Amino acid sequence: MRSTDDAAGDILAGLRARDPRALEALYDQYGRRAFGLAYRVLGSGEAAEDAVQEAFIALWNQVDRLDGARGQVGSLLMTIVHRRSIDLLRRQRGLAARSFAPDFDVADPAAADVLAAVADSMTLDAVRDALAALPAEQQRIIGLAYFEGMTQTEIAEREGLPVGTVKSRLRLGLTRLRSELGVGHSA
Amino acid sequence: MNCDQVSEALGAYAIDALPPEERREVEAHLRECGRHEDALALRATASLLAYVPEDREPPARLRSRILAAVAEADAPAVEESRAPVPLAARRRRAPAALLAAVLALFALAAVITGFFVLGSDGGSADLVRTVAGGPAAGTTLRYDTASDRATLDVAGLDALAEGRVYQVWMLRGEQVVGVGLFTVDASGRGRTTFDAPLEVGDTVAVTEEPAGGSPAPTSQPLLAIEL
């Protein structure tokens, strides 16, 4: 039996060789997940299609940046899908583009390893359950930041909270998620 | 920012909710200070949120759309070109006068020739320019017309002093718009991605500026790439 690592390695090797079949394989593996994320952010099938298409093409064009660390192709793809979706959403709303930190999962192999170790050892339900277990006010603010692409200032205005409170809730919420999911503790 | 302020901001940093200037302050602090080893884990945690939404079946056409777009966009569209605008170490603080000088410099530049690939439907295209000679040789600008998103991979720039940053400008006619900030590593390499509706004839340039960037260039361009 082949492991998912082998399959991911084949996809990466194929992408590097500019073999469109590798992109097909990646799409078959991640298309539904990518579309689910884009749809969650954008709330429209048409816009989600655009975001997913842009993300796959961006990945295709950046494949030389991947160094083959485990889980990297999938996590990079999902990162790009998220950013493209937020970009599109904010453009639709006439807001300035969000400022993203550099793609950490490709810029920093250590981060990619952390992520891959977590993704290997955990089911997706674990992420959903951990988020659902957070206090409602932390969940809400994490959702506004991640799925609606709002900055801390925008969240503070919308929720009628001081920016410091928004910051605290983001920190507390993510710290608790991290600890529930064991991110960084096993690496 | 002090250590406590950075610690307090790490959640917002991890989930990309900080305004750009505060994000850069946090990043600068993280590079210097070893007491925030949870920053990486928090970022990894935030990225796992991508897996929260339920999977959703995309329309069948999306698969073929993507493959067709890749087939059209896929061309190693990099062509050798001549050296960029010569570097000028001189720095001035007179934005208006300097801006004119910068523009004149660009008008003279005509530095880079490139290769333009357009998909047959005009939809998905990539435009790539690579600097072939001079100190910034290897610097590459990629522009994805489908998303109006450009990526500048810079090589050969000097390490920045404390409180300085490289700023990217888009120039069209007399219009000069700051589109992004970046720093470089010890080897002089850096990458920045920005959204800008670039057109053939526009110039993308880089100057050195105070941290946080400037409303208009305050120093002479270190490289200029004409599309």
Boltz contact constraints between the chains, C-beta under 6 A:
constraints:
  - contact:
      token1: [A, 20]
      token2: [B, 67]
      max_distance: 6.0
  - contact:
      token1: [A, 23]
      token2: [B, 70]
      max_distance: 6.0
  - contact:
      token1: [A, 27]
      token2: [B, 63]
      max_distance: 6.0
  - contact:
      token1: [A, 31]
      token2: [B, 58]
      max_distance: 6.0
  - contact:
      token1: [A, 32]
      token2: [B, 55]
      max_distance: 6.0
  - contact:
      token1: [A, 32]
      token2: [B, 57]
      max_distance: 6.0
  - contact:
      token1: [A, 33]
      token2: [B, 55]
      max_distance: 6.0
  - contact:
      token1: [A, 35]
      token2: [B, 56]
      max_distance: 6.0
  - contact:
      token1: [A, 35]
      token2: [B, 58]
      max_distance: 6.0
  - contact:
      token1: [A, 36]
      token2: [B, 53]
      max_distance: 6.0
  - contact:
      token1: [A, 36]
      token2: [B, 54]
      max_distance: 6.0
  - contact:
      token1: [A, 36]
      token2: [B, 55]
      max_distance: 6.0
  - contact:
      token1: [A, 36]
      token2: [B, 56]
      max_distance: 6.0
  - contact:
      token1: [A, 37]
      token2: [B, 50]
      max_distance: 6.0
  - contact:
      token1: [A, 37]
      token2: [B, 53]
      max_distance: 6.0
  - contact:
      token1: [A, 39]
      token2: [B, 56]
      max_distance: 6.0
  - contact:
      token1: [A, 40]
      token2: [B, 53]
      max_distance: 6.0
  - contact:
      token1: [A, 49]
      token2: [B, 62]
      max_distance: 6.0
  - contact:
      token1: [A, 53]
      token2: [B, 65]
      max_distance: 6.0
  - contact:
      token1: [A, 53]
      token2: [B, 66]
      max_distance: 6.0
  - contact:
      token1: [A, 54]
      token2: [B, 146]
      max_distance: 6.0
  - contact:
      token1: [A, 54]
      token2: [B, 147]
      max_distance: 6.0
  - contact:
      token1: [A, 56]
      token2: [B, 66]
      max_distance: 6.0
  - contact:
      token1: [A, 57]
      token2: [B, 69]
      max_distance: 6.0
  - contact:
      token1: [A, 57]
      token2: [B, 73]
      max_distance: 6.0
  - contact:
      token1: [A, 60]
      token2: [B, 70]
      max_distance: 6.0
  - contact:
      token1: [A, 78]
      token2: [B, 50]
      max_distance: 6.0
  - contact:
      token1: [A, 82]
      token2: [B, 50]
      max_distance: 6.0
  - contact:
      token1: [A, 97]
      token2: [B, 195]
      max_distance: 6.0
  - contact:
      token1: [A, 99]
      token2: [B, 20]
      max_distance: 6.0
  - contact:
      token1: [A, 99]
      token2: [B, 23]
      max_distance: 6.0
  - contact:
      token1: [A, 100]
      token2: [B, 16]
      max_distance: 6.0
  - contact:
      token1: [A, 104]
      token2: [B, 43]
      max_distance: 6.0
  - contact:
      token1: [A, 111]
      token2: [B, 40]
      max_distance: 6.0
  - contact:
      token1: [A, 111]
      token2: [B, 44]
      max_distance: 6.0
  - contact:
      token1: [A, 114]
      token2: [B, 44]
      max_distance: 6.0
  - contact:
      token1: [A, 115]
      token2: [B, 44]
      max_distance: 6.0
  - contact:
      token1: [A, 124]
      token2: [B, 51]
      max_distance: 6.0
  - contact:
      token1: [A, 127]
      token2: [B, 48]
      max_distance: 6.0
  - contact:
      token1: [A, 127]
      token2: [B, 51]
      max_distance: 6.0
  - contact:
      token1: [A, 127]
      token2: [B, 52]
      max_distance: 6.0
  - contact:
      token1: [A, 128]
      token2: [B, 52]
      max_distance: 6.0
  - contact:
      token1: [A, 131]
      token2: [B, 52]
      max_distance: 6.0
  - contact:
      token1: [A, 145]
      token2: [B, 15]
      max_distance: 6.0
  - contact:
      token1: [A, 145]
      token2: [B, 17]
      max_distance: 6.0
  - contact:
      token1: [A, 146]
      token2: [B, 15]
      max_distance: 6.0
  - contact:
      token1: [A, 146]
      token2: [B, 49]
      max_distance: 6.0
  - contact:
      token1: [A, 151]
      token2: [B, 17]
      max_distance: 6.0
  - contact:
      token1: [A, 152]
      token2: [B, 12]
      max_distance: 6.0
  - contact:
      token1: [A, 152]
      token2: [B, 17]
      max_distance: 6.0
  - contact:
      token1: [A, 167]
      token2: [B, 8]
      max_distance: 6.0
  - contact:
      token1: [A, 167]
      token2: [B, 9]
      max_distance: 6.0
  - contact:
      token1: [A, 167]
      token2: [B, 12]
      max_distance: 6.0
  - contact:
      token1: [A, 170]
      token2: [B, 11]
      max_distance: 6.0
  - contact:
      token1: [A, 170]
      token2: [B, 12]
      max_distance: 6.0
  - contact:
      token1: [A, 170]
      token2: [B, 15]
      max_distance: 6.0
  - contact:
      token1: [A, 171]
      token2: [B, 10]
      max_distance: 6.0
  - contact:
      token1: [A, 171]
      token2: [B, 11]
      max_distance: 6.0
  - contact:
      token1: [A, 174]
      token2: [B, 11]
      max_distance: 6.0
  - contact:
      token1: [A, 174]
      token2: [B, 14]
      max_distance: 6.0
  - contact:
      token1: [A, 174]
      token2: [B, 42]
      max_distance: 6.0
  - contact:
      token1: [A, 174]
      token2: [B, 45]
      max_distance: 6.0
  - contact:
      token1: [A, 174]
      token2: [B, 46]
      max_distance: 6.0
  - contact:
      token1: [A, 177]
      token2: [B, 45]
      max_distance: 6.0
  - contact:
      token1: [A, 178]
      token2: [B, 41]
      max_distance: 6.0
  - contact:
      token1: [A, 178]
      token2: [B, 45]
      max_distance: 6.0
  - contact:
      token1: [A, 183]
      token2: [B, 41]
      max_distance: 6.0
  - contact:
      token1: [A, 183]
      token2: [B, 44]
      max_distance: 6.0
  - contact:
      token1: [A, 183]
      token2: [B, 45]
      max_distance: 6.0
  - contact:
      token1: [A, 184]
      token2: [B, 41]
      max_distance: 6.0
